[in-house]
Amino acid sequence: MYLNIRPATESDMPEVLSLIKELAAFEKEPNAVIITTKDLINHAFSKTPLFVCFVAVLKTKIVGMSLGYPRYSTWKGPTMHLEDLIVTSNKRGLGIGQALFSNFIKYSQLKGVKRIEWAVLNWNVDAIKFYQSNGAKVYDDWNIAQMDESAINNFIKNN
C-alpha cells in the first residue's frame, strides 16, 4: 500500500468537500454542510488561512483528510482544534486514520501547542476507542454549545 500524507492544495478541495459531506452523512447530518469548494479555497489559501488541511493519498486517490485550526486556551496557551478526521468508508481499517492523526499531532507539536482538542459523538464508540488507544482522554462531563447562523442573527436582533 503506497500512502502519502501531505498538505492539501487548492485542487484537492473538491475531494475534501466530498469527504466532509461523507462525514456529515455518517454523523446523521447529511444536509448540514453548506460550505462550498470555493469557500474552502478562500478560507485555506488566503493571506491569513483559517485552517490547515492534510490529505491521505492512496496511490493517486485522496481517501482521507484531517482538518484543524489554531485556538487559544486561557489555561494552557496555544492549542489546536482537530475539526475533522475522516477516511472514506471503503478504506477504513488500513491504518490511514492513524497516519492522518499522527501527522496532525506532529504538525501541532511543531507549532508549539500545549493541547490538541476535538469533539467526538458519544455514540461513535469506534472513534472513542481509537482516540483513547492513542492516549487521548475523552471527557463525558463537558457539553458542546453552539449557535448557528440563525441563532446568531436572532441574538443580534434582540440584543
Buried (B, 14 or more C-beta within 10 A) or exposed (E): EEBEBEEBEEEBBEBBBBBBBBBBBEBEEEEEBEEEBEEBBBBBEEEEEEBBBBBBBBEEEBBBBBBBBBBEEEEEEBBBBBBBBBBBEEBBEBBBBEBBBBBBBEBBEEEEBBBBBBEBEEEEEEBBEBBEEEEBEEEEEEEEEEEEEEEEEEEEEEE
